[in-house]
Amino acid sequence: MSSPTAMHVGQFSAIKILVLGGIGLLLYVAHVAFIPIALALLFALILSGPVEWLFRLHVPRSLSATIILILALGLIAGAVDLMWAPTQIWFAAAPQTMKVIKRKLSPAMKFITHVEELRSSAGNIAATGQPGTVGPAAADNESAPVLILDATREAVVSVLTFVVVTLFLLAGGPPMLARMTAAFVDDLNAGHVLAIIEKVRGEVGRFYVTTAIINLGFGLATAGIMTLYGMPTPYLWGVLAAGLNFIPYAGSTATLIVVTLVAFVTFDGIGRVLAVAGSYLLLAMLEGQIIQPLFVGRRLKINPLLIFLGLWFGGLFWGLAGVILATPALLTLKVIAEHAISGKSVMEFLGPNSQAPDVASKLKKLVHPRGRKPRA
């Protein structure tokens, strides 16, 4: 028979699983309400460093929060305006681009068309003698303006919510977050929560500032390579590379696909296409394998599998916003586990699968057993 203690532990674990499942279902169903709040929290963590610096210079938090938020939104608007004109040109040229792609892929398309014809012929033979069905009526075009109006309204509400919540979070600062968090957890006091929030704020802020500087250099290098090979609108691909590089793995992969496709459409020779793709791939490998580990270091020492799963489930739950929030959420969880009393197991779960220090220690014990030092 199982002991009452074991039964109690099992019931408690089942309750925790149910609670976590309910929270996940709520986040999925009510994503329209939670996404702008989560993005605002991330944005406030990134911008809290300059706000706190101005506050230490005796500038009121509300004023410094307003100034920093206006500057940040202005930079974002400037980047969007920089990309708007060339992006519109590429969208306008999309039909012609598709014709060029079809022309260059005509041998492969002929083969695929032939296979499709064979499959259709087999399907028609199997369906001989069966009565045909009349297709549904065309969709009502009158609903299109209503859908556009609803989408615009949701976008405006989300943007306004994001801006207002970010402003309140920056104006309130870490003390407000500490009081709000401690109010819902009986075993915590505001001082301990404030210390953890400060560490999370500092770690996430330093991570994103360092990553932003690296991505800026990466974007400039990408634009330089695209200019060298004669790619059209090279600065557009530099901005795209810098922006998407904030998303681990998926961002550089998406940029590689885009620049390769553009090179394929632009150039006739396959050599220049391979040169563009290979140069960007080499630059991305240099940035990801040398520069990022050198300057970011321990801040992103998280198991790559968990990062990939975080990106996957984040995209599944919240789309692009979930992909953006996946990495900082894992980083925040790691920082909290580092400074929590019972966070050792979480640290072991999140940490990279590297046993090099343990192997080195075992080899040292085998060479010098019982702590004896090597002879001079």
Order of alpha helices (4+ residues) and beta strands (2+ residues): alpha-alpha-alpha-alpha-alpha-alpha-alpha-alpha-alpha-alpha-alpha-alpha-alpha-alpha-alpha
